[in-house]
Amino acid sequence: MSAPNENGYKPLLRTSKYQNPVNYTMTPAALRARKPYFWKNTIASIVLFGVVGGIYFYSLNALVQDDFGDIPVPPISDDKLAELRRKRDEEKKADH
C-alpha cells in the first residue's frame, strides 16, 4: 500500500501516476491527454441520455394511453366476488 503522509495518516485511495498524491486532482499531463476528447464525450453523453430519455418517455406515454377497454371481463356473481375479497383480506392479515 502507500506510505503514511506528513500527518502520519495512510491515504485512503491509491494514487495513480496521473494524480496529485496530496489532493487526488488530475495532473496537467492527464488534463492535456483528455482535452481533445472532452467535447466529443460531452456530445455523445447528451445524445445517449436523449435516446434513453426518449425511449423512457415514449414507453410511459404509450402505457398511459392504453385503457384496456378492448379486453373482455368475464361476468362474476356477487357471491363469488365477496368470497374472493374475503380470501384476499385473509391473505393480507396472514402477511402482517
C-alpha positions as CSV (number, residue, x, y, z in Angstrom):
1,M,0.0,0.0,0.0
2,S,1.1,3.6,0.3
3,A,3.4,5.1,2.9
4,P,2.0,7.5,5.6
5,N,1.8,11.1,4.6
6,E,3.2,14.1,6.5
7,N,0.4,13.9,9.0
8,G,1.0,10.2,9.8
9,Y,-2.2,9.0,8.0
10,K,-2.2,6.4,5.3
11,P,-4.1,7.7,2.2
12,L,-7.5,6.0,1.6
13,L,-7.0,5.8,-2.1
14,R,-4.0,4.5,-4.0
15,T,-2.7,7.4,-6.1
16,S,-2.1,7.0,-9.8
17,K,0.8,8.5,-11.6
18,Y,-1.8,10.8,-13.3
19,Q,-3.0,12.1,-9.9
20,N,-1.6,14.6,-7.4
21,P,-0.9,12.5,-4.3
22,V,-1.9,15.3,-1.9
23,N,-5.4,16.1,-3.2
24,Y,-6.0,13.5,-5.9
25,T,-6.6,16.1,-8.6
26,M,-5.5,15.3,-12.2
27,T,-2.0,16.2,-13.2
28,P,-1.5,18.6,-16.1
29,A,-0.4,15.7,-18.3
30,A,-3.7,13.9,-17.7
31,L,-5.7,17.1,-18.4
32,R,-3.9,17.6,-21.7
33,A,-4.5,14.0,-22.7
34,R,-8.2,14.2,-22.0
35,K,-8.7,17.7,-23.6
36,P,-9.2,16.5,-27.2
37,Y,-12.0,14.1,-26.2
38,F,-14.0,16.5,-23.9
39,W,-16.5,17.8,-26.5
40,K,-16.9,14.5,-28.2
41,N,-17.6,12.8,-24.9
42,T,-20.0,15.6,-23.9
43,I,-21.9,15.3,-27.2
44,A,-22.0,11.5,-27.0
45,S,-23.3,11.7,-23.4
46,I,-26.1,14.2,-24.4
47,V,-27.1,12.0,-27.3
48,L,-27.1,8.8,-25.2
49,F,-29.2,10.4,-22.4
50,G,-31.5,11.9,-25.0
51,V,-32.1,8.5,-26.7
52,V,-32.7,6.8,-23.3
53,G,-34.9,9.6,-22.1
54,G,-36.9,9.5,-25.3
55,I,-37.5,5.7,-25.1
56,Y,-38.5,6.1,-21.4
57,F,-40.9,9.0,-22.2
58,Y,-42.4,7.1,-25.2
59,S,-42.9,3.9,-23.2
60,L,-44.7,5.8,-20.3
61,N,-46.8,7.7,-22.8
62,A,-47.8,4.5,-24.6
63,L,-48.8,2.9,-21.4
64,V,-50.9,5.8,-20.2
65,Q,-52.9,5.9,-23.4
66,D,-54.0,2.2,-23.2
67,D,-57.3,1.9,-21.4
68,F,-57.6,-1.9,-21.8
69,G,-61.2,-1.4,-22.9
70,D,-60.9,-4.0,-25.6
71,I,-60.2,-6.8,-23.2
72,P,-63.4,-8.6,-22.2
73,V,-64.0,-9.1,-18.5
74,P,-66.0,-12.2,-17.7
75,P,-69.1,-11.6,-15.6
76,I,-68.8,-12.6,-11.9
77,S,-71.5,-13.2,-9.4
78,D,-71.8,-11.1,-6.2
79,D,-71.3,-14.2,-4.1
80,K,-68.1,-15.2,-5.9
81,L,-66.8,-11.6,-5.7
82,A,-67.5,-11.5,-1.9
83,E,-65.6,-14.8,-1.5
84,L,-62.6,-13.5,-3.5
85,R,-62.5,-10.3,-1.4
86,R,-62.7,-12.4,1.9
87,K,-59.8,-14.6,0.7
88,R,-57.7,-11.5,-0.2
89,D,-58.4,-9.9,3.2
90,E,-57.4,-13.1,5.0
91,E,-54.1,-13.3,3.0
92,K,-53.3,-9.7,3.9
93,K,-53.9,-10.4,7.5
94,A,-51.7,-13.5,7.4
95,D,-48.9,-11.5,5.8
96,H,-48.8,-9.0,8.6
